Amino acid sequence: MKNPILISLIALSIFINVAVFVLLYSIIGTSNPSIILHYNVYFGVDLIGGWQEVYMMPAIGLLFVFVNFLLAHYFYFKKERIVSHILMLTALMIQSGVAVAGISIAMINY
């Protein structure tokens, strides 16, 4: 793939994912036995878990980026370029959601 739009979309998606991992590691780390994983305005804290569970969200986001990249690569060489763009844009949107959720978890536990 030599399309600069696709390359920038994959690079930005991976950058956001790595930034979320670094943010969560710098705030949460590995020493807290239990942390808040979800907060609801109506009910307050409704999900508490171990520090390992915080890293599942960006890991699943990275899995989505990887699968979308493989599909985009396949469709790009099958001359379905618009599908490749949609897949990589979807991966970026997923990473944006992961970033918002990661920032929320970091703010709740800080």
Secondary structure, DSSP 8 states (H G I E B T S, - for coil): ---HHHHHHHHHHHHHHHHHHHHHHHHTTTT-S-EEEEEETTTEEEEEE-HHHHTHHHHHHHHHHHHHHHHHHHHHHTT-HHHHHHHHHHHHHHHHHHHHHHHHHHHHH-
